[in-house]
């Protein structure tokens, strides 16, 4: 790399005084590991002499013709009489238009100070929070899985704050929404076109970033300085009962939001959310018509007393959950380092996209079915006749053979 950069410096005098000065600055940043400015300078020089891959209309034109067009197709596919989904789609359309405006600024101006950049990103961050809040307010909606599919993956637009690998970040956010996309396909097969259209939106965004911003967002080298002018914030309909609620703030490049701890019964669903470092979270006297939803908790322990219908653990880390009995199932989704203990009975335990899980079954629950998908490090611990607990690892590798017209799959023995 050093030899290559030294060769580039030798070309400086042939580029003219201004471009030579820019080249030296870019090379200096490249030596420190930031290749973005150098990549953009080379692209600008290529387009200036007519050999670049672009047509001179700029990256924002690609964003408009490729990504925004896919958003329009998604909006058409999701056109429905359901009010909650329609509102979500409208916010998505507004969000991508806001990002387009941001890219137009970055394409034509040199990078301003961080405070100005954050103000420019304000509309985008605000709409992402609106989409996530919209999903939370509509948990009882028949299109909750649709809203979750979008909400879980929409932080992918935070790629503008990720360097040096924004494309893997977009893929990670897309995968975060895949669980709910699969639920939509499973429960409402007629909405496959909606799921396919949304996945196409995220895929086109990834391809766009891969083409133009492989190592991260790049501003125009040598462009005019951007002067931020305060404008009215995007209109947001706020209900009177919501005015005092804490506003979530998007942390760009993380896909995370700052949120308050929550332990409340909403209708027939217990919501346990955003607890960290709390080993005494308790739900007492659970009812058979109630469910429990544990979301984004870390380093905590949840105890559920009584007999509930079902329990879901979603996007949690280093969490322990102890419950008496469930009528339906216990589900663990997108989580890691989870311990689940049943004291009574449970028919089914399902794990999806989970890394590291200990499932402790009681004597009465040894007939439970354990269903796993995309998991690793899952162990089931059951009591032996002597009373000791015995650990059984769930297979992670499988062998498939073809016999006639059938596929025969069996776990690979580990030694």
C-alpha positions, -999 to +999 in steps of 0.1 A: +000+000+000+028+024+009+045+019-024+013+025-043+006+057-024+042+069-031+036+063-069+003+083-067+022+113-051+045+114-081+015+120-104+005+151-084+023+177-105+005+164-136-029+170-120-025+207-115-018+227-083-053+224-068-057+187-075-022+180-063-029+196-030-061+175-027-042+144-036-016+150-008-044+154+017-061+122+005-029+102+006-022+114+042-057+102+053-052+069+034-019+062+053-040+065+084-065+039+071-092+062+057-094+054+019-128+071+014-114+106+004-089+091-020-115+068-036-137+098-042-109+120-056-100+092-081-137+090-091-140+128-096-109+128-117-121+099-139-155+115-144-138+148-152-120+133-182-150+111-192-137+076-181-156+073-148-184+048-143-209+075-136-226+096-162-219+129-145-253+131-129-239+121-095-246+095-070-278+111-058-292+104-093-285+067-088-301+068-054-332+083-069-334+060-099-325+028-081-333+030-044-362+054-044-378+035-073-377+003-053-394+022-024-421+033-048-426-004-058-428-013-021-454+014-015-475+000-044-472-036-032-482-025+003-512-005-008-539-018+015-570-007+034-551-012+067-545+022+082-514+012+103-496-003+073-505+027+051-491+051+077-459+031+080-454+031+042-459+069+041-432+073+067-408+050+048-413+071+016-406+103+035-375+088+051-358+078+018-366+112+004-349+128+034-318+106+029-318+116-008-316+153+002-288+146+026-268+128-001-274+157-025-257+179+000-228+155+006-223+152-031-219+189-037-202+202-005-171+196+015-177+180+049-188+205+075-183+201+113-199+172+131-225+195+147-237+205+112-237+169+100-259+159+129-283+187+121-284+175+085-292+140+097-319+153+120-349+147+097-337+111+088-332+102+125-365+117+134-384+096+109-366+064+118-378+070+154-413+077+142-414+043+123-401+025+154-426+042+177-454+035+152-447-002+155-446-001+193-480+017+195-496-009+173-487-042+189-522-054+187-526-047+150-532-075+125-502-061+105-478-060+136-454-085+118-454-062+088-446-032+109-419-051+128-403-063+095-398-026+086-391-013+120-364-039+128-345-033+095-351+005+090-320+015+110-301+003+079-304+039+067-279+047+095-252+034+071-241+070+065-225+069+100-207+036+095-171+033+084-152+015+069-178-012+062-214+002+057-225-026+034-222-054+060-241-031+084-270-029+060-271-067+056-271-070+094-301-047+097-319-065+068-314-098+086-328-083+118-361-079+101-360-113+084-376-130+113-407-110+110-406-112+073-408-150+077-437-146+100-456-126+074-449-153+048-460-180+072-492-163+085-503-143+054-490-160+023-509-135+001-486-108+013-455-123-002-453-095-027-450-070+002-422-089+018-403-094-015-407-057-023-393-046+011-363-070+008-357-055-027-356-020-012-329-031+013-310-050-013-310-020-037-297+002-009-269-022-002-260-023-039-260+015-041-237+019-011-214-009-024-211+009-057-206+045-044-196+044-008-178+010-002-157+024+027-182+049+040-199+082+032-177+106+012-181+143+009-170+163-022-133+171-018-127+208-024-164+216-026-180+247-012-186+248+026-221+240+035-240+266+056-268+251+076-300+271+076-326+263+103-358+251+089-390+239+103-389+203+115-409+177+096-445+178+107-452+150+132-487+143+144-485+140+182-514+129+203-519+148+235-514+117+256-480+112+240-466+147+245-449+138+278-434+105+266-397+103+263-385+108+227-363+081+213-330+092+197-314+074+169-277+066+173-264+066+137-245+035+127-257+014+156-293+007+147-301+013+184-323+038+202-322+051+237-353+038+255-368+036+290-372+004+310-407-010+307-426-035+327-464-032+321-494-053+311-508-040+278-541-057+272-533-093+276-495-090+270-468-084+296-442-061+281-407-063+296-383-040+277-348-024+278-338-036+313-300-037+320-284-052+350-316-060+369-318-094+385-352-090+401-377-084+374-409-102+384-443-109+369-466-123+395-498-142+391-497-147+353-529-158+337-536-184+310-549-158+286-518-136+290-485-137+271-450-124+280-428-104+256-392-097+267-374-073+244-338-060+243-329-068+279-293-073+290-276-088+321-310-093+338-332-121+352-369-123+347-392-145+369-427-153+357-451-168+382-484-185+373-494-202+341-493-180+310-501-187+273-467-181+257-434-163+262-411-146+237-375-135+243-364-111+214-330-094+209-317-100+244-282-106+257-270-124+288-305-129+302-320-155+325-358-163+324-375-186+349-412-194+345-437-218+360-457-232+331-468-222+296-498-234+276-483-228+241-446-222+237-414-204+247-396-186+218-361-172+218-353-149+188-322-130+178-306-134+212-273-146+227-262-160+260-297-169+272-307-192+300-343-204+302-357-226+330-391-241+332-403-252+366-436-268+355-445-277+319-441-263+284-451-281+251-426-264+228-394-244+230-384-226+198-350-209+191-343-189+160-310-169+153-297-175+188-261-180+198-256-196+232-286-209+250-291-231+281-326-247+283-334-262+317-363-286+317-381-299+347-391-335+352-426-327+341-415-309+309-391-336+294-417-343+267-413-308+253-403-303+216-371-283+210-372-265+176-340-247+164-331-227+133-298-208+126-286-215+162-253-223+178-242-234+213-277-246+224-278-271+253-308-288+269-304-297+305-327-324+320-329-342+353-316-377+353-332-406+373-306-400+400-317-364+403-286-349+388-289-326+358-276-339+325-266-316+296-274-325+260-260-304+232-284-297+202-267-307+169-254-278+148-242-298+118-263-320+095-257-343+066-281-347+038-281-376+013-303-383-017-322-415-018-344-419-048-366-388-050-362-379-013-336-360+008-326-377+040-311-354+067-295-365+099-273-347+125-235-352+123-221-368+154-196-346+173-167-362+190 
